[in-house]
């Protein structure tokens, strides 16, 4: 059987396929979609059809498998997608993804806040942040240790004020 003969035979079975599809879907539009999907698959998989095979049975099998696969896909999708107006905390936890994008924005904000510090506050603050001790910072900058502590304290307050949106304690 050539492709043209096969396509004609498949098309002849489309009316009986529609009534069979309505039994599955219980909806006329969904039944038409199912028949269309079945016919497309039958034409695409023409090479798999063997002469002497019951064409109507082969088409019904394609339709049944298509319906089952679509049903499973829809059921699986609905388990992942919440169709409620408000998402419950348990669903939110499942749907939330950990994302490093927000870390980039936080670091940009921190760097911006650091650049607003004057040199007198920036240097002791960053040295302390890098792990230097108060006396090492005082020696390096040639200033009293009390001044180092004050500048670090003031710089910390200025940073907290600049980064108030993050509510540091």
ABEGO torsion letter per residue (X at the ends): XBAAAAAAAAAAAAAAAAAAAAAAAGBAAAAAAAAAAAAAAAAAAAAABBBGBBAAAAAAAAAAAAAAAAAAAAAAAAAABBABABBBAAAAAAABBBBAAAAAAAAAAAAAAAAABBAAAAAAAAAAAAGBBAAAAAAAAGBBAAAAAAAAAAAAAAAAAAAAAAGBX
